[in-house]
């Protein structure tokens, strides 16, 4: 079993999620865990390191069928992960991850906007009132942040990161390496 720790503001996470979602659909045992790597409620400008990462993962992104573009800004992701928890409980986790990464990295959507998140959630089949209730629940956001702090304490310092056989490794690996780690 592989566990991928990921967060939306990293282009490498977008590629790792797409690759592992594809392999999971083929039967590879994969769990996905989102964390809020920045952990502040501010939309940040796209930084040079994100631009470099975007260029570095361009070939891998294309291989996964992703056309990643620089978004206008990097939103806080805590509320996005709150919706992700609703999606997981509804059996729509994969659809939510795909929609959220696509919205940020292909469409430049403002994922800090609760209305945008609610619309995306409805697009993947989630119940709008349930999502809006979760988005208004300060304890749900606190849980995302508590879990992020716990994962940092366990050694997850960046994303994407994989947990394989009780060892943390970089999360953007090629398909052969992923299959070998899962075996």
mmCIF file of the C-alpha atoms, coordinates in Angstrom:
data_MODEL
# 
_entry.id   MODEL 
# 
loop_
_atom_site.group_PDB 
_atom_site.id 
_atom_site.type_symbol 
_atom_site.label_atom_id 
_atom_site.label_alt_id 
_atom_site.label_comp_id 
_atom_site.label_asym_id 
_atom_site.label_entity_id 
_atom_site.label_seq_id 
_atom_site.pdbx_PDB_ins_code 
_atom_site.Cartn_x 
_atom_site.Cartn_y 
_atom_site.Cartn_z 
_atom_site.occupancy 
_atom_site.B_iso_or_equiv 
_atom_site.pdbx_formal_charge 
_atom_site.auth_seq_id 
_atom_site.auth_comp_id 
_atom_site.auth_asym_id 
_atom_site.auth_atom_id 
_atom_site.pdbx_PDB_model_num 
ATOM 1   C CA . UNK A 1 1   ? 0.000   0.000  0.000   1.00 0.00 ? 1   UNK A CA 1 
ATOM 2   C CA . UNK A 1 2   ? 1.251   3.419  -0.966  1.00 0.00 ? 2   UNK A CA 1 
ATOM 3   C CA . UNK A 1 3   ? 0.013   6.608  0.671   1.00 0.00 ? 3   UNK A CA 1 
ATOM 4   C CA . UNK A 1 4   ? 0.452   9.855  -1.233  1.00 0.00 ? 4   UNK A CA 1 
ATOM 5   C CA . UNK A 1 5   ? 0.544   13.073 0.776   1.00 0.00 ? 5   UNK A CA 1 
ATOM 6   C CA . UNK A 1 6   ? -0.323  15.997 -1.490  1.00 0.00 ? 6   UNK A CA 1 
ATOM 7   C CA . UNK A 1 7   ? -1.436  19.620 -1.603  1.00 0.00 ? 7   UNK A CA 1 
ATOM 8   C CA . UNK A 1 8   ? -2.779  21.736 -4.430  1.00 0.00 ? 8   UNK A CA 1 
ATOM 9   C CA . UNK A 1 9   ? -0.228  24.595 -4.628  1.00 0.00 ? 9   UNK A CA 1 
ATOM 10  C CA . UNK A 1 10  ? 2.517   22.253 -5.874  1.00 0.00 ? 10  UNK A CA 1 
ATOM 11  C CA . UNK A 1 11  ? 2.525   21.286 -9.562  1.00 0.00 ? 11  UNK A CA 1 
ATOM 12  C CA . UNK A 1 12  ? 4.401   18.081 -8.715  1.00 0.00 ? 12  UNK A CA 1 
ATOM 13  C CA . UNK A 1 13  ? 1.452   17.102 -6.523  1.00 0.00 ? 13  UNK A CA 1 
ATOM 14  C CA . UNK A 1 14  ? -0.890  17.562 -9.491  1.00 0.00 ? 14  UNK A CA 1 
ATOM 15  C CA . UNK A 1 15  ? 1.214   15.143 -11.532 1.00 0.00 ? 15  UNK A CA 1 
ATOM 16  C CA . UNK A 1 16  ? 1.689   12.653 -8.687  1.00 0.00 ? 16  UNK A CA 1 
ATOM 17  C CA . UNK A 1 17  ? -2.045  12.595 -7.959  1.00 0.00 ? 17  UNK A CA 1 
ATOM 18  C CA . UNK A 1 18  ? -2.908  12.064 -11.636 1.00 0.00 ? 18  UNK A CA 1 
ATOM 19  C CA . UNK A 1 19  ? -0.346  9.264  -12.004 1.00 0.00 ? 19  UNK A CA 1 
ATOM 20  C CA . UNK A 1 20  ? -1.370  7.476  -8.829  1.00 0.00 ? 20  UNK A CA 1 
ATOM 21  C CA . UNK A 1 21  ? -5.091  7.886  -9.554  1.00 0.00 ? 21  UNK A CA 1 
ATOM 22  C CA . UNK A 1 22  ? -4.463  6.175  -12.900 1.00 0.00 ? 22  UNK A CA 1 
ATOM 23  C CA . UNK A 1 23  ? -2.496  3.359  -11.259 1.00 0.00 ? 23  UNK A CA 1 
ATOM 24  C CA . UNK A 1 24  ? -5.131  3.000  -8.520  1.00 0.00 ? 24  UNK A CA 1 
ATOM 25  C CA . UNK A 1 25  ? -7.782  2.589  -11.219 1.00 0.00 ? 25  UNK A CA 1 
ATOM 26  C CA . UNK A 1 26  ? -5.625  -0.232 -12.594 1.00 0.00 ? 26  UNK A CA 1 
ATOM 27  C CA . UNK A 1 27  ? -5.630  -1.953 -9.207  1.00 0.00 ? 27  UNK A CA 1 
ATOM 28  C CA . UNK A 1 28  ? -2.549  -0.578 -7.407  1.00 0.00 ? 28  UNK A CA 1 
ATOM 29  C CA . UNK A 1 29  ? -3.258  -0.116 -3.687  1.00 0.00 ? 29  UNK A CA 1 
ATOM 30  C CA . UNK A 1 30  ? -3.006  3.640  -3.082  1.00 0.00 ? 30  UNK A CA 1 
ATOM 31  C CA . UNK A 1 31  ? -4.365  5.939  -0.397  1.00 0.00 ? 31  UNK A CA 1 
ATOM 32  C CA . UNK A 1 32  ? -4.431  9.711  -0.797  1.00 0.00 ? 32  UNK A CA 1 
ATOM 33  C CA . UNK A 1 33  ? -4.027  12.149 2.060   1.00 0.00 ? 33  UNK A CA 1 
ATOM 34  C CA . UNK A 1 34  ? -4.288  15.891 1.564   1.00 0.00 ? 34  UNK A CA 1 
ATOM 35  C CA . UNK A 1 35  ? -2.562  18.323 3.840   1.00 0.00 ? 35  UNK A CA 1 
ATOM 36  C CA . UNK A 1 36  ? -2.369  22.095 3.949   1.00 0.00 ? 36  UNK A CA 1 
ATOM 37  C CA . UNK A 1 37  ? 1.351   22.514 3.441   1.00 0.00 ? 37  UNK A CA 1 
ATOM 38  C CA . UNK A 1 38  ? 1.447   26.340 3.760   1.00 0.00 ? 38  UNK A CA 1 
ATOM 39  C CA . UNK A 1 39  ? -1.145  26.579 6.532   1.00 0.00 ? 39  UNK A CA 1 
ATOM 40  C CA . UNK A 1 40  ? -2.180  30.227 6.328   1.00 0.00 ? 40  UNK A CA 1 
ATOM 41  C CA . UNK A 1 41  ? -5.415  31.841 5.196   1.00 0.00 ? 41  UNK A CA 1 
ATOM 42  C CA . UNK A 1 42  ? -3.818  34.042 2.563   1.00 0.00 ? 42  UNK A CA 1 
ATOM 43  C CA . UNK A 1 43  ? -3.738  33.786 -1.186  1.00 0.00 ? 43  UNK A CA 1 
ATOM 44  C CA . UNK A 1 44  ? -0.092  33.992 -2.182  1.00 0.00 ? 44  UNK A CA 1 
ATOM 45  C CA . UNK A 1 45  ? 1.553   35.048 -5.417  1.00 0.00 ? 45  UNK A CA 1 
ATOM 46  C CA . UNK A 1 46  ? 3.067   32.350 -7.593  1.00 0.00 ? 46  UNK A CA 1 
ATOM 47  C CA . UNK A 1 47  ? 6.729   32.155 -6.613  1.00 0.00 ? 47  UNK A CA 1 
ATOM 48  C CA . UNK A 1 48  ? 9.806   31.467 -8.697  1.00 0.00 ? 48  UNK A CA 1 
ATOM 49  C CA . UNK A 1 49  ? 10.223  28.024 -7.106  1.00 0.00 ? 49  UNK A CA 1 
ATOM 50  C CA . UNK A 1 50  ? 6.690   27.085 -8.185  1.00 0.00 ? 50  UNK A CA 1 
ATOM 51  C CA . UNK A 1 51  ? 7.427   28.351 -11.699 1.00 0.00 ? 51  UNK A CA 1 
ATOM 52  C CA . UNK A 1 52  ? 10.614  26.253 -11.811 1.00 0.00 ? 52  UNK A CA 1 
ATOM 53  C CA . UNK A 1 53  ? 8.724   23.216 -10.548 1.00 0.00 ? 53  UNK A CA 1 
ATOM 54  C CA . UNK A 1 54  ? 6.047   23.770 -13.172 1.00 0.00 ? 54  UNK A CA 1 
ATOM 55  C CA . UNK A 1 55  ? 8.719   23.716 -15.882 1.00 0.00 ? 55  UNK A CA 1 
ATOM 56  C CA . UNK A 1 56  ? 10.454  20.685 -14.339 1.00 0.00 ? 56  UNK A CA 1 
ATOM 57  C CA . UNK A 1 57  ? 7.267   18.575 -14.296 1.00 0.00 ? 57  UNK A CA 1 
ATOM 58  C CA . UNK A 1 58  ? 6.001   19.646 -17.739 1.00 0.00 ? 58  UNK A CA 1 
ATOM 59  C CA . UNK A 1 59  ? 7.020   16.399 -19.489 1.00 0.00 ? 59  UNK A CA 1 
ATOM 60  C CA . UNK A 1 60  ? 5.610   14.211 -16.698 1.00 0.00 ? 60  UNK A CA 1 
ATOM 61  C CA . UNK A 1 61  ? 2.409   16.281 -16.728 1.00 0.00 ? 61  UNK A CA 1 
ATOM 62  C CA . UNK A 1 62  ? 2.047   15.836 -20.481 1.00 0.00 ? 62  UNK A CA 1 
ATOM 63  C CA . UNK A 1 63  ? 2.604   12.084 -20.099 1.00 0.00 ? 63  UNK A CA 1 
ATOM 64  C CA . UNK A 1 64  ? -0.347  12.024 -17.677 1.00 0.00 ? 64  UNK A CA 1 
ATOM 65  C CA . UNK A 1 65  ? -2.509  14.077 -20.038 1.00 0.00 ? 65  UNK A CA 1 
ATOM 66  C CA . UNK A 1 66  ? -2.237  17.254 -17.980 1.00 0.00 ? 66  UNK A CA 1 
ATOM 67  C CA . UNK A 1 67  ? -1.781  20.698 -19.493 1.00 0.00 ? 67  UNK A CA 1 
ATOM 68  C CA . UNK A 1 68  ? -0.630  22.604 -16.419 1.00 0.00 ? 68  UNK A CA 1 
ATOM 69  C CA . UNK A 1 69  ? -0.657  26.397 -16.580 1.00 0.00 ? 69  UNK A CA 1 
ATOM 70  C CA . UNK A 1 70  ? 0.544   28.931 -14.076 1.00 0.00 ? 70  UNK A CA 1 
ATOM 71  C CA . UNK A 1 71  ? -2.459  29.984 -11.971 1.00 0.00 ? 71  UNK A CA 1 
ATOM 72  C CA . UNK A 1 72  ? -3.030  33.662 -11.151 1.00 0.00 ? 72  UNK A CA 1 
ATOM 73  C CA . UNK A 1 73  ? -2.233  32.966 -7.478  1.00 0.00 ? 73  UNK A CA 1 
ATOM 74  C CA . UNK A 1 74  ? -1.811  30.153 -4.947  1.00 0.00 ? 74  UNK A CA 1 
ATOM 75  C CA . UNK A 1 75  ? -4.875  29.887 -2.695  1.00 0.00 ? 75  UNK A CA 1 
ATOM 76  C CA . UNK A 1 76  ? -5.004  28.622 0.862   1.00 0.00 ? 76  UNK A CA 1 
ATOM 77  C CA . UNK A 1 77  ? -6.132  25.000 0.642   1.00 0.00 ? 77  UNK A CA 1 
ATOM 78  C CA . UNK A 1 78  ? -7.628  24.169 4.010   1.00 0.00 ? 78  UNK A CA 1 
ATOM 79  C CA . UNK A 1 79  ? -11.227 24.607 2.856   1.00 0.00 ? 79  UNK A CA 1 
ATOM 80  C CA . UNK A 1 80  ? -10.505 22.626 -0.293  1.00 0.00 ? 80  UNK A CA 1 
ATOM 81  C CA . UNK A 1 81  ? -9.413  19.749 1.938   1.00 0.00 ? 81  UNK A CA 1 
ATOM 82  C CA . UNK A 1 82  ? -12.564 20.145 4.034   1.00 0.00 ? 82  UNK A CA 1 
ATOM 83  C CA . UNK A 1 83  ? -14.564 19.533 0.846   1.00 0.00 ? 83  UNK A CA 1 
ATOM 84  C CA . UNK A 1 84  ? -12.188 16.675 0.043   1.00 0.00 ? 84  UNK A CA 1 
ATOM 85  C CA . UNK A 1 85  ? -13.165 15.005 3.318   1.00 0.00 ? 85  UNK A CA 1 
ATOM 86  C CA . UNK A 1 86  ? -16.851 15.293 2.359   1.00 0.00 ? 86  UNK A CA 1 
ATOM 87  C CA . UNK A 1 87  ? -15.988 13.805 -1.036  1.00 0.00 ? 87  UNK A CA 1 
ATOM 88  C CA . UNK A 1 88  ? -14.090 10.886 0.537   1.00 0.00 ? 88  UNK A CA 1 
ATOM 89  C CA . UNK A 1 89  ? -17.059 10.053 2.774   1.00 0.00 ? 89  UNK A CA 1 
ATOM 90  C CA . UNK A 1 90  ? -19.322 10.121 -0.307  1.00 0.00 ? 90  UNK A CA 1 
ATOM 91  C CA . UNK A 1 91  ? -17.013 7.865  -2.328  1.00 0.00 ? 91  UNK A CA 1 
ATOM 92  C CA . UNK A 1 92  ? -16.055 10.727 -4.652  1.00 0.00 ? 92  UNK A CA 1 
ATOM 93  C CA . UNK A 1 93  ? -12.505 11.375 -3.451  1.00 0.00 ? 93  UNK A CA 1 
ATOM 94  C CA . UNK A 1 94  ? -10.863 10.638 -6.799  1.00 0.00 ? 94  UNK A CA 1 
ATOM 95  C CA . UNK A 1 95  ? -13.344 12.803 -8.691  1.00 0.00 ? 95  UNK A CA 1 
ATOM 96  C CA . UNK A 1 96  ? -12.823 15.651 -6.214  1.00 0.00 ? 96  UNK A CA 1 
ATOM 97  C CA . UNK A 1 97  ? -9.015  15.496 -6.430  1.00 0.00 ? 97  UNK A CA 1 
ATOM 98  C CA . UNK A 1 98  ? -9.152  15.503 -10.226 1.00 0.00 ? 98  UNK A CA 1 
ATOM 99  C CA . UNK A 1 99  ? -11.595 18.427 -10.317 1.00 0.00 ? 99  UNK A CA 1 
ATOM 100 C CA . UNK A 1 100 ? -9.706  20.511 -7.740  1.00 0.00 ? 100 UNK A CA 1 
ATOM 101 C CA . UNK A 1 101 ? -6.296  20.097 -9.379  1.00 0.00 ? 101 UNK A CA 1 
ATOM 102 C CA . UNK A 1 102 ? -7.771  20.763 -12.823 1.00 0.00 ? 102 UNK A CA 1 
ATOM 103 C CA . UNK A 1 103 ? -9.573  23.859 -11.546 1.00 0.00 ? 103 UNK A CA 1 
ATOM 104 C CA . UNK A 1 104 ? -6.370  25.366 -10.141 1.00 0.00 ? 104 UNK A CA 1 
ATOM 105 C CA . UNK A 1 105 ? -3.717  24.255 -12.637 1.00 0.00 ? 105 UNK A CA 1 
ATOM 106 C CA . UNK A 1 106 ? -5.702  24.294 -15.873 1.00 0.00 ? 106 UNK A CA 1 
ATOM 107 C CA . UNK A 1 107 ? -8.456  26.838 -15.281 1.00 0.00 ? 107 UNK A CA 1 
ATOM 108 C CA . UNK A 1 108 ? -6.847  29.162 -12.726 1.00 0.00 ? 108 UNK A CA 1 
ATOM 109 C CA . UNK A 1 109 ? -9.877  28.949 -10.420 1.00 0.00 ? 109 UNK A CA 1 
ATOM 110 C CA . UNK A 1 110 ? -9.831  30.702 -7.055  1.00 0.00 ? 110 UNK A CA 1 
ATOM 111 C CA . UNK A 1 111 ? -10.014 27.755 -4.682  1.00 0.00 ? 111 UNK A CA 1 
ATOM 112 C CA . UNK A 1 112 ? -10.155 30.124 -1.711  1.00 0.00 ? 112 UNK A CA 1 
ATOM 113 C CA . UNK A 1 113 ? -13.668 31.112 -2.812  1.00 0.00 ? 113 UNK A CA 1 
ATOM 114 C CA . UNK A 1 114 ? -16.318 29.054 -1.009  1.00 0.00 ? 114 UNK A CA 1 
ATOM 115 C CA . UNK A 1 115 ? -18.762 29.447 -3.920  1.00 0.00 ? 115 UNK A CA 1 
ATOM 116 C CA . UNK A 1 116 ? -16.172 28.080 -6.350  1.00 0.00 ? 116 UNK A CA 1 
ATOM 117 C CA . UNK A 1 117 ? -15.548 25.122 -4.039  1.00 0.00 ? 117 UNK A CA 1 
ATOM 118 C CA . UNK A 1 118 ? -19.282 24.456 -3.679  1.00 0.00 ? 118 UNK A CA 1 
ATOM 119 C CA . UNK A 1 119 ? -19.783 24.597 -7.450  1.00 0.00 ? 119 UNK A CA 1 
ATOM 120 C CA . UNK A 1 120 ? -16.880 22.187 -8.029  1.00 0.00 ? 120 UNK A CA 1 
ATOM 121 C CA . UNK A 1 121 ? -18.305 19.874 -5.390  1.00 0.00 ? 121 UNK A CA 1 
ATOM 122 C CA . UNK A 1 122 ? -21.697 19.809 -7.101  1.00 0.00 ? 122 UNK A CA 1 
ATOM 123 C CA . UNK A 1 123 ? -19.940 19.116 -10.414 1.00 0.00 ? 123 UNK A CA 1 
ATOM 124 C CA . UNK A 1 124 ? -18.535 15.882 -8.941  1.00 0.00 ? 124 UNK A CA 1 
ATOM 125 C CA . UNK A 1 125 ? -21.871 14.844 -7.489  1.00 0.00 ? 125 UNK A CA 1 
ATOM 126 C CA . UNK A 1 126 ? -21.685 16.138 -3.924  1.00 0.00 ? 126 UNK A CA 1 
ATOM 127 C CA . UNK A 1 127 ? -24.650 17.630 -2.099  1.00 0.00 ? 127 UNK A CA 1 
ATOM 128 C CA . UNK A 1 128 ? -24.388 21.447 -2.039  1.00 0.00 ? 128 UNK A CA 1 
ATOM 129 C CA . UNK A 1 129 ? -26.038 21.922 1.404   1.00 0.00 ? 129 UNK A CA 1 
ATOM 130 C CA . UNK A 1 130 ? -23.716 19.292 2.934   1.00 0.00 ? 130 UNK A CA 1 
ATOM 131 C CA . UNK A 1 131 ? -20.666 20.958 1.374   1.00 0.00 ? 131 UNK A CA 1 
ATOM 132 C CA . UNK A 1 132 ? -21.761 24.436 2.451   1.00 0.00 ? 132 UNK A CA 1 
ATOM 133 C CA . UNK A 1 133 ? -22.306 23.168 6.003   1.00 0.00 ? 133 UNK A CA 1 
ATOM 134 C CA . UNK A 1 134 ? -18.793 21.659 6.023   1.00 0.00 ? 134 UNK A CA 1 
ATOM 135 C CA . UNK A 1 135 ? -17.281 24.873 4.637   1.00 0.00 ? 135 UNK A CA 1 
ATOM 136 C CA . UNK A 1 136 ? -18.914 26.856 7.461   1.00 0.00 ? 136 UNK A CA 1 
ATOM 137 C CA . UNK A 1 137 ? -17.679 24.419 10.131  1.00 0.00 ? 137 UNK A CA 1 
ATOM 138 C CA . UNK A 1 138 ? -14.607 25.942 11.774  1.00 0.00 ? 138 UNK A CA 1 
ATOM 139 C CA . UNK A 1 139 ? -13.903 22.632 13.503  1.00 0.00 ? 139 UNK A CA 1 
ATOM 140 C CA . UNK A 1 140 ? -13.601 20.872 10.139  1.00 0.00 ? 140 UNK A CA 1 
ATOM 141 C CA . UNK A 1 141 ? -10.897 23.336 9.093   1.00 0.00 ? 141 UNK A CA 1 
ATOM 142 C CA . UNK A 1 142 ? -9.231  22.954 12.481  1.00 0.00 ? 142 UNK A CA 1 
ATOM 143 C CA . UNK A 1 143 ? -9.153  19.190 11.898  1.00 0.00 ? 143 UNK A CA 1 
ATOM 144 C CA . UNK A 1 144 ? -7.363  19.676 8.555   1.00 0.00 ? 144 UNK A CA 1 
ATOM 145 C CA . UNK A 1 145 ? -4.763  21.790 10.335  1.00 0.00 ? 145 UNK A CA 1 
ATOM 146 C CA . UNK A 1 146 ? -4.450  19.382 13.258  1.00 0.00 ? 146 UNK A CA 1 
ATOM 147 C CA . UNK A 1 147 ? -3.848  16.497 10.847  1.00 0.00 ? 147 UNK A CA 1 
ATOM 148 C CA . UNK A 1 148 ? -1.289  18.547 8.910   1.00 0.00 ? 148 UNK A CA 1 
ATOM 149 C CA . UNK A 1 149 ? 0.601   19.285 12.147  1.00 0.00 ? 149 UNK A CA 1 
ATOM 150 C CA . UNK A 1 150 ? 0.504   15.596 13.046  1.00 0.00 ? 150 UNK A CA 1 
ATOM 151 C CA . UNK A 1 151 ? 1.884   14.605 9.636   1.00 0.00 ? 151 UNK A CA 1 
ATOM 152 C CA . UNK A 1 152 ? 4.661   17.193 9.913   1.00 0.00 ? 152 UNK A CA 1 
ATOM 153 C CA . UNK A 1 153 ? 5.552   15.667 13.260  1.00 0.00 ? 153 UNK A CA 1 
ATOM 154 C CA . UNK A 1 154 ? 5.749   12.288 11.535  1.00 0.00 ? 154 UNK A CA 1 
ATOM 155 C CA . UNK A 1 155 ? 8.203   13.647 8.964   1.00 0.00 ? 155 UNK A CA 1 
ATOM 156 C CA . UNK A 1 156 ? 6.031   14.802 6.058   1.00 0.00 ? 156 UNK A CA 1 
ATOM 157 C CA . UNK A 1 157 ? 7.689   18.137 5.386   1.00 0.00 ? 157 UNK A CA 1 
ATOM 158 C CA . UNK A 1 158 ? 6.744   18.714 1.768   1.00 0.00 ? 158 UNK A CA 1 
ATOM 159 C CA . UNK A 1 159 ? 4.559   17.448 -1.025  1.00 0.00 ? 159 UNK A CA 1 
ATOM 160 C CA . UNK A 1 160 ? 4.220   15.248 -2.872  1.00 0.00 ? 160 UNK A CA 1 
ATOM 161 C CA . UNK A 1 161 ? 5.550   12.616 -0.480  1.00 0.00 ? 161 UNK A CA 1 
ATOM 162 C CA . UNK A 1 162 ? 4.886   8.882  -0.490  1.00 0.00 ? 162 UNK A CA 1 
ATOM 163 C CA . UNK A 1 163 ? 4.716   6.522  2.439   1.00 0.00 ? 163 UNK A CA 1 
ATOM 164 C CA . UNK A 1 164 ? 5.825   3.055  1.373   1.00 0.00 ? 164 UNK A CA 1 
ATOM 165 C CA . UNK A 1 165 ? 6.761   0.266  3.784   1.00 0.00 ? 165 UNK A CA 1 
ATOM 166 C CA . UNK A 1 166 ? 6.933   2.740  6.690   1.00 0.00 ? 166 UNK A CA 1 
ATOM 167 C CA . UNK A 1 167 ? 9.395   4.925  4.760   1.00 0.00 ? 167 UNK A CA 1 
ATOM 168 C CA . UNK A 1 168 ? 8.793   8.406  3.364   1.00 0.00 ? 168 UNK A CA 1 
ATOM 169 C CA . UNK A 1 169 ? 10.088  8.951  -0.177  1.00 0.00 ? 169 UNK A CA 1 
ATOM 170 C CA . UNK A 1 170 ? 9.631   11.655 -2.827  1.00 0.00 ? 170 UNK A CA 1 
ATOM 171 C CA . UNK A 1 171 ? 6.152   11.412 -4.290  1.00 0.00 ? 171 UNK A CA 1 
ATOM 172 C CA . UNK A 1 172 ? 6.818   12.109 -7.942  1.00 0.00 ? 172 UNK A CA 1 
ATOM 173 C CA . UNK A 1 173 ? 8.247   8.831  -9.173  1.00 0.00 ? 173 UNK A CA 1 
ATOM 174 C CA . UNK A 1 174 ? 7.917   7.072  -12.494 1.00 0.00 ? 174 UNK A CA 1 
ATOM 175 C CA . UNK A 1 175 ? 5.415   4.276  -12.941 1.00 0.00 ? 175 UNK A CA 1 
ATOM 176 C CA . UNK A 1 176 ? 7.957   1.445  -12.667 1.00 0.00 ? 176 UNK A CA 1 
ATOM 177 C CA . UNK A 1 177 ? 9.293   2.785  -9.372  1.00 0.00 ? 177 UNK A CA 1 
ATOM 178 C CA . UNK A 1 178 ? 5.779   3.202  -8.007  1.00 0.00 ? 178 UNK A CA 1 
ATOM 179 C CA . UNK A 1 179 ? 4.870   -0.366 -8.910  1.00 0.00 ? 179 UNK A CA 1 
ATOM 180 C CA . UNK A 1 180 ? 8.101   -1.642 -7.329  1.00 0.00 ? 180 UNK A CA 1 
ATOM 181 C CA . UNK A 1 181 ? 7.426   0.284  -4.114  1.00 0.00 ? 181 UNK A CA 1 
ATOM 182 C CA . UNK A 1 182 ? 3.887   -1.050 -3.940  1.00 0.00 ? 182 UNK A CA 1 
ATOM 183 C CA . UNK A 1 183 ? 5.009   -4.652 -4.482  1.00 0.00 ? 183 UNK A CA 1 
# 
